[in-house]
Amino acid sequence: MKAAQTRREMIATAMAAGIALSGEARGHEAVSWRHVPRWRGFNLTEMFWEPGSPYLESDFDMLAGWKFNFVRLPLDYRIWTIEPGRYREDGLKVIDRAVAWGRERGIHVDVCLHRAPGYCVSPPKEKFDLWADSPGGEEARRQFAATWRMLAERYRGIPSSEVSFNLVNEPGFVSSVAYLRAAKAAVEAIRSVSPDRLILADGVFWGTRPVPDLIPLKIAQSTRGYTPMELTHYQASWVPGSDKLPVPTWPLTKGGYDKDKLRQVMIEPWKAFEAKGAGVHVGEWGCHNRTPHAVVLAWMRDQLSLWREAGWGWAMWNLRGSFGPLDSERADVKYESFNGHKLDREMLELLRQG
């Protein structure tokens, strides 16, 4: 225990000083915007909504023990922002600890703004609009870039094999022109500090469609795995009308969804994009706990097979909660007691093979 504590202290000291442990020396796969390794893991959701809560080191221990190597941290910038340009150290240190825990265990940490200055996929709306032509849009982009510059400075020197940045979660009906303008401001801010940082941009239409116009920025892109939503979000309280859907099956009769349809809809457009030279990763995916468990596993098996075939990594939403293998509160699962959690062992083993 003492040796482990000492190592954590050394890593924290190195981070504070901006000193990177060599990714190559630690045996990491080469990383670039053209090649995102097939990292696999989970979104950790403690900080995706104000006021947030601390991440759990035990989650990192479990993930390392299960041989997962990726976490995505969807973040709400309000947690650490006092006002534009002024930040709370206590909020930022929560992220620091997660980065340190990931580095210590060989787990890549992807830092993502789930709520960014000027945009969030979830209500309430931001004061300014990140995508707008107005002076308010200009102010949102200024704050957006400043937030990313601050994070880049905070993790300066840590290699992209260990930490990447995901600009903003799930832009919706956003034009390529508006997206490029906002992304360019943030990318330039990051690269003024960390020229080689791996940066990812979510696709538009809530992460589902790639944006070739962003390729000149030399950033990778992140897709989603929530298709078909009639299956993945069945009876999800936050999706209007989902309570009126028929009980899903797999394959899904409505829309003719099966593995081949998934390949056509979810894989082929992104493979065509990838052929233009940018890397791809699946930033979120999963199925809410009201869909029958056997259906979920059958659908997951096909999804994972397609991503293996494509050579893409993924991050399930979430580890603990209604989409994940821990504490999901499914009515039709015989859970195993594991470290104080209810473990869906069948789902976990499927994910470990994926």
Secondary structure, DSSP 8 states (H G I E B T S, - for coil): -HHHHHHHHHHHHHHHTT----TTTTT----BTTB----EEEE--TTSSTT-----HHHHHHHHHTT--EEEEEEEGGGTEEETTEE-HHHHHHHHHHHHHHHHHT-EEEEEEEEETTEESSSS--SS-TT-SSHHHHHHHHHHHHHHHHHHHHTTT--TTTEEEE--S---S--HHHHHHHHHHHHHHHHTT-TT--EEEE-HHHHTB--GGGGGG--EEEEEE--SHHHHTTT-TTSTTGGGS----SSBTGGGBSHHHHIIIIIHHHHHHHTTT--EEEEEE---TTS-HHHHHHHHHHHHHHHHHHT--EEES-SBSTTSSBS---TT---EEETTEEE-HHHHHHHHH-
